[in-house]
Structures are given as C-alpha cells and as structure tokens.
Amino acid sequence: MITDRPAVDAIRARAASTQDLRDGFLIDELFVEGEARAVHTAEDRMLVAGVVPGSGELTLPDIEALGEGGLARREFGVINIGEAGEVVVDGRRYALEHRDGLYIGRGSVFAFAGEGARFYVVSALAHADFPTVHTPFAQSEPLMLGDTDGAGRRGLHRYVWGGGDIDSCQLQFGVTVLEPGAVWNTFPPHLHARRTEIYLYFELGDAAVVHLMGEPEHTRHLIVRDEQAVIAPRWSIHSGAGTGRYAFVWAMAGDNRDYGDLAPVPPAELR
C-alpha cells in the first residue's frame, strides 16, 4: 500500500487545526506485520516506507509516480529498527542488526526478510548510480551533541551525509540516540531552506515526543508516538522533547548534500 501526501505551505500551517497538522505532516501506521507500506510526499519528492516481513519476504509497493518498478529513478536508505533481518539487493544478502543502515543505489532490485525485523526505508530521486553499502551501527562513530545540563546529550550517527565514504545523489540519513537523562533533540532548532527533512521516532515504548514545527515566529507542535514520522518542509523548524528516552532516524533530500547547509534559530526568536 502506498499513499501520496501533498505539500502544505507555511501560511496554511499557521491556521491549521491539530487534525490538519497531523494529516499534513505526521506519518503513522507505517509498520504492520506482513506488509510494506509507503508514503510519497511532494516535499522534495521524498518517499518513506515501513516494511515488516514477518515469516515471508516483501518488496516495496509500486506506483506510477515512482517510475518503472519504483526503483529506476531513485536511491534508498534502509534502517532496521527491529530485530535482525536481511535485505537482498541484486541477489546479494545483507544482514542488518538493530539500527544498522544500508544505502541502495539507483536501479537495484531488492527485497526484505526476517521475522522480527522492522525496516524503515527513505528514498529520494537520483541521477546517477552508486554502489550498495552496509553501515553497521556498532561500527559507526557518533558525533556527540548537546549537554547534560540542557537535557540534550545525544549521539548523532551519520550513515550517508555528504562528508563520509558513501556517495549518494542527494539522500542523507542516519540515526540519533539520546543519552540517559536526555529528552531534547535538535535544540536550538534550525531550518533547511533548500532541503526537506523527515524524522522517524522509535524506541519510545509508551513515551511520547512533543515535536516542534512551523515557522520560527509561528511555531506549532505535534504529539508523536513510537514508530511515527514527521515531515519537515524547508520552511519548518524541527525539534522535540520526549517524556522518556528515545532514538530517531533523520533523512534529508533537496538541492545539495552539504550537511552544514542549515540556518540555526536562536530560542529567543521562537514564538
């Protein structure tokens, strides 16, 4: 199953109801046993999917908007947020443990397997071919951000980000894990004027995240639960505070792969 999500502009978001915001920016019910579900957003033509193979093997759903086979014009990032599983890419098997990442280049044919595995997939349009690369979480070196006093100490694991060893056309993605006692992510917030970013929150259990969004002078918020994602268009800040410890997958696509191409927003400017 795949759904198409239209873009929502900043002016509409200012006056949107809670349900309007959820309909426009929150992605839920992605992970269903034995199914592959996807959402295609007009924001930089990004695609996200949840794949839960169960006892079988699954491929991504196909729609005409994605091109032939859903693969021909796209590159993909895969992160396993569940138990160990496998991704078969062009006949080669890649074993993904919890939080492991996999970059899949344009034109590849792939499928997912593993009872207990829960694969989160992010995708962007691609103009060139790059090889498939597996990034084990255990071997990724985190960039430590925030501090204990501000309750925002966290480790940022960059899998594909424009400055590492893995090439991509425009897709960037990785995993951020909060340290014990931390609740804040990405604070102070920032904007990406030339890119879209999507967060998938996971490992929340029964906790929730108050996700801040909107223009700096017109902030809005969403209550986000486990394994739910939020779309952040180029005009929207993205930040959040949880009622417990959590992790999230971040993914970006747009005009460039310059990880530092962002505009910080001082907290004093938030309204």
N, C-alpha and C positions, 0 to 999 in steps of 0.2 A: 504494500500500500504506500502511495506517495501523495502528498498534498502540496499545493502551490500557495505560497504566502506572499501577498502583495506588499509593497513598501508602504510605510506610514511616515508622513512628513512631520517635522517638528511642530508646526502650528496646530495640526490635528491632535498631536500628543498632549499639548498644553491643556486642552479641554476634555480629554478622553476620560470616560468612566473607568473604574477598576476593571470591569469586564472587557472594555475596549482595549485597554493596555494589554491584558492577558491574551486576547485574541490576536493582537498585532505583533507582540514581542515574545511571549512565553511559548516554549515548545515542550509539551508534556506528552505522556503516553507513548514515548518512543520505544520503550523496551517491553516487549510482550513475548512470552515463551513461544518458540516455534515460528516466529515471524520476523520479517525485515520491514521496518517502517522508515519512511524518509520524508523530509520537509525541504522543499526547494524555495528559497527566498529570493525576491527581486533585488535585495541588497547585495550588490556585487555578485549576483548570480550564485551565491554560496548554497551548498547542499549539506544537510546533516542527516544522519541515519542512525537508528538503533537496530542491531542485529543480535537476536538471541536464538542460536541454532537448536538448542535442546539436543535431542538424540539424532538429529539429521544434519543435513548440510544446506546452507542457504546462500543465495546471491542477492544483490541489491535489486529492488524493483526498477522497472524501466519506464520512462515516459518520453514522449517525442521531444520535449524541450531540452533533454539532456543529450540528444544526438544518438547516433547508432549504438545500440547496446548499452546506452547510458554511460559509456566509457570513452568513446572516441575522442572527445574534446576536453577531457577532464583529468585532473590528478587528484589523488586521495590520500588522506591521513587516517590511520586506524589506531585506536587506543582501546585496549582491553580493560574494562572497569570491573570485570567479574573474575571468575576462576580461570585457570589455564585453558587455552584453546589454540586453534590453528587457523591460519589464513593460507589458502592455497593460491599462489599467484603464478599464472602461466605454467602450471604443473609443478612448481616448487613449493614445498611446505615450510611455513614459518611458524614456529611455536611461540606464542605470546603469553607471558605470565601477566599477573595483575599489574596494571599501569604501564606495561610495555607499549611502545609505539612502532608503527610501520608506515613508511612512505611508499606509495604505489604510483608509478609514473603513468603518463597518458597511454591509452591503448591496451593496457593489460587486461587480462581476463582473470577474475578471482572469485573465490567462494570462502565461506566461513563454516567452521565446525568446532565442536567442543561443548559437551554438556556442562552447564555451569558457567560457561563463558558469556560475557556480555560485551559486545563490540560496539564502540561509538565511532562513527565514520564522519569525517569532514571532507569537503570537496570544493574545488574551485576550477574555473576554466583554465585550460593550459594550451600553450602554443608550441611546446617542444617536448621531446621525450627525455625522461631521466630515469635512472635505474631504481629498482625497489631496494629499500634499505631498512633493516630492522634495528631499532634502538631499544635495548633493554633498560628498564627503569633503574635497575640495580647498578648499571654502568654509566648512567647519566650524572653529570656533575651539576648540582643545583647552584643557582645564583641566589644567595641569601639576601632577602629584602626585609624592610621594616625593623621594628624593635620590640622588645618585651614590654617596655613601659606603655607603648601605644597599642598593645594587644594585636600587633600585626606582623609578628615574626613569621616568615614563610620561606619555603624553598621553591624557586622557580626552575623547573626542568625544561630546557629548550631543546626540542627534538629537531624541528625544522624551523629556522628563524633567519635565514639570510646571511648569518655570520659564521655558521658552522661548516661541517664537512659534507652536509647533504644538500644537494641542489634541488630547487623547485622553480616553477614558473612564477607563481605569486602566493602559493599557500604557505602559511606558517602555523605551527601548532606545538603544544607542549602541555605539561601538567604542573600545576602549582599545589603544594601540600603545606597546610598550616602547621606550625609547631604547637605543642601542647600549651594551652592557655591563650592562644591567639584566636581572634574572632574576625578581625578585619582583613579584607583583601583589597588591593589596589586603592589604597587611601594614603595620601590625597588622590583623587580621581584624575583622569585625563581623557582627552579626545583624540580620535584618529580622523583628521579631516579628509584623508584620502583612502581610508580603508574601513571595512566592516569587521567587527569582532563578535564572536559568539562564545559565550561561556556555557559549559555543562557542569553543573554542580553534582558531586557524587560523594559517597562515604558520609552522608549526613545522618543516616539512621532515621530517628524520629525528630531530629532537629530541623530547623528552617533557616533560610537566609533572607534578610531584608536587602534586596538588590536595588541599589540606587541607579536611576537612569534619567534621561531627559536632558534638556539644555541646562548649563550651569545656573542660569537665572530663573529656570522653571523646572526644578527637579521633581521627579516622580519616583514611585517605587513599586516593586513587585514582591510578593511573598513567594519564595521559591522553595520547593521540596526536593527530596532526593531524586537524582537522575532526571532533573528537568533543566532545560537550557533557556538562555535569554539572548535575543538578538540585539546587538548594539550598533545602530547605524552610525555613519560618520559624524552626525551632529549630537550624538548622545554620550554622556559620561557613562562609565561603568565601574561600579564599586559595590561592596556589600559587607554586611556584618551578620554573623551567624549566632544562633543560640547554642551552638556546640561546635566542635572541631569538624573540619571537612576538607575536601580537596576539590579542585575543578580543572577541567580541560579548557584551555583557551585556544582559539583558532582565528586567524585573520586572513583576509584576502582583499586585494584592491590594486592601487596604482603601482606599488613597489614592494620590495622585501626589506626595506630599511626598518629594522626592529625599533630604532630610536626615533622614528618619524611620528612623534606624538606631541600634543600640547597639554602640559600639566595645568590643572585648575586649582589654584590656591583655595583652601577651605573657606577663607573669608569671602570668596566670590560666589559661594553657593547660596541659593535662595530656595 
